[in-house]
Amino acid sequence: MQFPELICIFHLLTGLYCPACGGTRSMKALFHGQFLLAVHENPASPAIVLLLLLWSAEQISQKIRKPVRLFPRNGIFWKVLLILWLIWAVLRNLIPALQPYT
């Protein structure tokens, strides 16, 4: 599967990596079974895929048997996840080892 290389306008203008930088490469790595590379490129992509899988499993369980709650609904969970993502976005600009491969 061929993914187009997208240009990040934020990175182009500032030279800094935005929170979404590496997302396309991360998804490509996931599709190729390279989980560690996917996490390195952008850990939000594997997290989003995992959350979508949990939501899908929950939807399927509602259709075939007693509903099971798998998808996180707690507001604190989402706030902490957002804060961690933003902290990671700052750290990846300060620590070269965290920058996505380009």
N, C-alpha and C positions, 0 to 999 in steps of 0.2 A: 504494500500500500504506500503510495507516494503522498507525502504531506508537503504543502507549499511552505517555503521559508517566509515567515512574516517578519516585517521590520517593525521594531518597537519605536514609536515616535518619541516616547519619553527618553529612551536610551540614546536615540539619535540626537536629541536636542541637549540632553544634560550629561551624557556619558555615564549615567548611573543606571542600575538595574531596577526596574519597577517590580512590584510584587508578582506580576504575571509573567515576567521574563523567564523564558525557558519552558513555559507551559506546553507549547507545541512539541518541542523536543522531548519533554517528559511523557506526553501521551504516546508519541512514537515509540519511545523506549518501552512503555508498558505493553503496547501491542506486540512488541518483539520479545516480551518476556524478560526484559532487563530491568528488574525492579529497583536495584540499587542505583543504576544510572537515572532512572525516572525520578527517584527521590532526590538525587543530587541536582538534577536540572531544575526541578521545582516540586517540592514536597506537597504542594497544594493539589496537584493533579492526582497522585495516587489516593490522597485523602478524599477528594471529590468522587473518584471512582468507587472507593469503599463505601462512602455514604450512599451513593446511588444504588449499589448492590444491596445494602441493608434495607433501603426504602423499597426496592423491587421485591426482595424476599418477604418483606412485611405485607406488601400488596398481594402477592401470590398466596400467602398464608391466610389472608382474609377471604380469598376466593375458594380455597379448598378445605379449610378446616377452621378451628378456633383461631382467631387473630392473635398474633404474637407481636409485641412491641419491640422492634429492633432499632428503629430510627430515633436518634436523640431529639427530644423535643424541649429539653430544658434550656431556657434562655441563657443561663450562665455558661453552658457548654459552648454555645455559639459565640458568645462574647469572648470567652477565653480562646477559642479557636481563631477568631479574628485578631485578637491581640498578639497571639503567638505568630500568626502569619505576617503581621506588620513588623514585629521584632525581627523575624527572620529576614524580611526584606531589607531592613536597615543593616543587619549584620553581614548580609551577603555583599554589601557595598564596602564594608570595612575589612572583611577577611577574604583575601583572594581565593582561598581554597573553597569557599562557598559559592563563588561565582559560577554561573552556568558555562558549559563548554560552548564556544562559538566557532 
